[in-house]
């Protein structure tokens, strides 16, 4: 029997692939479980990277994506929620917001949607009608970047329907290496092999650092392949430029990133658009400076000239100059990495998540159900 003093939160995830949104879902479920609550998860997909890890938390999972029809999926989600009505239902992906918005309205429960990229990027992925529905059907939207909030307001969403829920990182898992001796400088780019990540930029700038500026630098590309054709194009480009191991390595998906951050020197992000990249928070928590394109929520977490360097996404010369500057200046790299760690500890550590969730849920719960997350441990063992 459910403990009436505890919140019953049901999440809806579109996917459990190897990504930042899914890691944040794991953190939220972990936080709720450590509070003594029993969250559950409905998912439109199955058999993916985070499934076993979430199950290891003791979180019940139900697959609701058996049929491709959106209407059939909506009916299945609604049936699951009616069978065991939660206090609130929360989406973790923008494209799942419509299900959450409709079901929460039909059942008279709190509903929270997610905005994890800029409005233009979400519109491109979901189309004008899907984008409009996913933006407006949930009563409240949790966005992980301030830019996404500004763009949603510009798109006609009242500010009262928006809540800033920043990404967090486990600063006990991701922490600076104890020793960082002199060696070749290693650049690390982390992300799924999809076109918007623009890993071709990373490959070309690595080649220019080596071939044109004659710097002793190597590169790693880390992340699962979602587009086999793109992966082949990237490998062909690298081979054409003579970037074979050990000068450039494609490491694929890696479940434990901490050791790689310990062996790297600079984290590089070359994306055309982003939300708030989880990989940057992990790298910064690990004491790495960042060189990143000035897109999405990146400027929220990278302080230009302090914790890293920001460049405009199409300015190849500035990207080259920024990386060359840090490759040559080890003391500055280390100082930026130290400040990056401090920045993450202050504003984006996992210990901040309980209060963030508490404030979010207070906005959608009936008055009698508010402030029920007080038992969440701020520093769980």
N, C-alpha and C positions, 0 to 999 in steps of 0.2 A: 504494500500500500504506500502511496506517495506521501511523503512528509509535507503537510500543508504549510509549514513554515519555510519551506525551501522553494526557490523558483524552479519551474519546469521550463527549460529552454530547449527548443528544437531548431537545429540548423538545417538549411538546405544548401548543398554544394552541387555545383554543376559538374565538377571533376575533382579528382584527388591526384592529379598528375604532379610531377616534380616541379613545383613552382612556389613563388612567394606567397600568393593568396592562400595556398594550402598549408604552408608552414604557419601562417598567422591563425588559420583555423585550428591547427593542432595546439598552438599556444592557448587559444581561448578555451578549447575543450579541456585541456590540462588544468588551466586555472580554475574552471568550474568544478572539475573533479576534486581538486585539492581543497575546495571549499566544503566538500561533503555532499555536493549536489549530484544529480544524475542527468546530465544533458544527453540528448540523443541526436542522431544524424540521419537525414535522408539524403541520398545521393543519386544524381542522374546517370552516373557512370560507375563502373566497378573494376576491380583488378588492377588498380593503379598504385603508384609509389607510396602514398601516405596511408593506404587502407590498413595495412597491418600495424603500423605505428599508432594509428588512432584506436584500433581494436585493442592494442596493448594497454591503453588507458582504461579499458573497461567500458567504453562508450558503445552502446547498441547502434548498429548501422542497418539501414534498410535501403535496398536498391529500388528505386522508383522509376527507372528509365528503361523498362523492358520494351516499351513501344516508342517508336520515333515520333508519333503524333503528339504535338504540344497539348491538344485537348485531352488525349488519353493520359498523358503525364500529369496534367492538372487534376484530373479526376482521381488518379492514384495518390497524389500528394494530399488532396483534400480528404480522401478516405483514411489515410494514415493519421492525419491530424484530428479527425473526428473520433477515431477509435481511442485516442488518448490525448485529449486537448491540452496543449501546453499553455503557459502564461504568455509566451511570445514565441514567434517564429522568426528566424534571422537568416537572410541570404548571405552567402559568402562570395558570390559572383554576380556581376551586373546582369548577365543574360538569364539568371534565375530569379531576378527581382519580380518579374510578372507573376510567377507562381505564388511567391510569398505575399505580394500585394493583394491579389485576388482572394487567396485563401484566408488571410487575416481579416479581410473585410467581411467575407461570408460567415466566418466563425466568430466575429466580434472579439478578436484577440489582438495583442500588439504585434505589429509587423515591421521589420527593419530590413531595408535593402542595402546593397553595397555598391559603392563607386570606387573602382580601383585604378582607373586610368582617367586621362582627360576626356572631356565630353566629345571632342572630335574623334578620338580613337574609339570610344565606345559606339559612337554613331556609325563609324565606318564598319565595325564588326557586326552590329545588330540591325543596320538599316534605319531609315527615318521612322518607320512605324514602330518597329521593335524597340528602338532607342527611346522613343517618346513614351511607350507603355512602361518600359523598365525604369524610366526616370520618374514617372508620376504615380504609378500604382501604389508603391509602398508609402505608408504614412510618414515614415522617417527614413532617411538615407545616411548611412555611415560611410564617410569618405576618408581615404588614407592620405590625401594630400590637400593642401590649402588651395592649390590651383584648380583641382577638380571642384571644390566648393564654389570658387569664383565663377567657373564656367557654368556650373549648374544654375547659379543665381542668374547669370546672363541669359541662360536658356529658359528662364521663367519660373524656376523653383524657388519658393519663399525660403529665406534663410532659416526660418523657424523649423523647417523640415530637414535641416542638414546638421550633421554632427561630425566633428573632426575626431576620428579614431585612428591615431597614428600607429604605424607598424612598430613592433617591439622586437628585441633580440635578446637571447639568453646570454648575458655577459659573463656567466660562469662557464659556459661551453666555448664561447668565442672570446678569447682574451689574447693579449700580446705574447709572443714567444719570449722565453726567458733569455735566449741568446740569439744575437743577430750579427754574425761575423761578416767580414769583407768577402764578397764573391760577385759573380756576374749578377747583374740586376735582372730580376724576373718580373715581368708584367703578367697580371692575371685578368682575364676577361671571363665572367661567369654569366651564363644565361642559356636559355633554350635556343637551339639552332633554328630561329625563325627570322624572316627578312627584316622585321622592324628593329632587331637587335644590331643590325649593320656590322656584323663581325668582319665583313670585308674591309671596313675602315681600320679595324684593329690590325688585320694582316698587313695592309699596305703601310700603315705608319710604323709597324715593327720593322718591316723591310727597309724603310727609309732611315730609321734610326741606325740600323746596322750598315746598310750599303752606302748611304749618302753621308751620314754623320760619323760613321765608323765607331759607334759606341758598342761596348760589350753588354748586350742586352738579349734576353731570351723571352719567349712568350708561352703562356698556356691558355688554351680555350677549354673551358669546363662547362658541361651542360648536356642534357639529353638531346637526341636528334628527333625533331618532329617533322622535318622535311628532308627526306633522303636525297632529293635532287639538289637542295641547297647545300647540304653537307658535302656532296661530291664537288659542287662548284667551289666551295671554300677550300677544300683540299687541293683541287686543281690549281687554284690561284696561288696557294702557298707553294706548291711544287714548282710552278712557273717562276716564282720569285726566288727559288732556292732556299726556301724556309722549310727545311726538313729537320727531323729530330737530330740534335737536341735543341735547335734554335727555335722551333715551334712544335708544340705537342698538342694534339687533340685528345683530351682525356675523357671525353664522354660524360655521362652522368656519374656523380660521386655522392654517396650517401653521407659521408662525414667530411665536411669541407675544412674543419679547423686545422688539420695538419698542413693542408695546401696553403692556407693563409699564412701559416707560420713560416713557410719556405718562400713566400712571395715578398715583393718589395713595394709594388704599386698596384692598386686595383684600377682597372680601366673600364669605363662604360661608354659605348659609342652609339647608343640607341637613337632612333628617330623620335620615339616617344616612350614615356614610362608613367607609372603611377609613383609610388614611393618604393624604389628598388630595395628589396630585402637584402640582396647581395651586398649593397653598399654599406648597410648597417652592420652586417656581419664582418665585412672587411675592416670597417672603421673600429668596431669593437675589438678586432684582432690587432689593432695598432697600425693599420696601413693607411697611407694617404691615398686620396682618390683623384683621378683625372677623369672628368665626365662631361658629356654633353649637357647643355643647359636646357633640359626638357622636363615636362611634367612636374613631379614633386621633388626632383633632384635638388633644386636650390633650397628646399626646406631643410635638407639634411647635410648638404655640403657647403660649408662656409668658404667662399672663394678667397684664396690666399691664406687661410687659417688651417682648415682641415683637408684642403685639397685645392684643385684648380678646375674652374668651369670654362667650357669653350662652347661656342655656337656650333650646332650640329654639322653644318656644311663647311666650316672653316678648317680645312685640312692643315693649313700652315700653322695656325694657332695651336691646333692639337699636337702637331709635331714639336713646336717650340715648348709647349707646356711639359710634355713628356721628357724632352731632352733636358730641360732645366732640372727636373727632379732626378733624372738618371744620374746627372753629373754631381748633384749636391746631396750627398748622403746625410749630413747633419740636418738639412732642411726637411728631407724625407722623414727622418726620425722625429723631429719636432712636430711636424704636421700629424704624424701617426699618433703621437702622444696626445695631442689636442683632440684628434678624432675620437680616441678612446674616451676621453673626458666628456666630450659632447654627447656620445651615445649613453654613457652611464647616467648623465644628468637628465636627459629627456626621453630616451627610447629604450630603457632597460625593461626586461620582463616584469620587474617588480612594480612597474607603473600600470600594468594591465588591469589588476583588480579594480582600482579606482576609476579607470577609464570605462570599464564595463559597467560599473555601478552607476556612473553618471549617465551613460547611454540608456540603460534599461529603465532608469527613473523617468525618462522622457516619454516612454510608451506604456508603462504599466499603470493600472488603476491605482489610485492613492493608497488603498489598503494593502497593495502588494509591493509597495516601494521599499527601498533600503533593506532588501533581504539578502544582499551579498556581503553583509558585514562580517560574516564568518570566514571570508576568503583570507587565507594567509598571505601576507605581503612578502614574506621571505620563506617560501616552502622549502623543506629539506630535500 
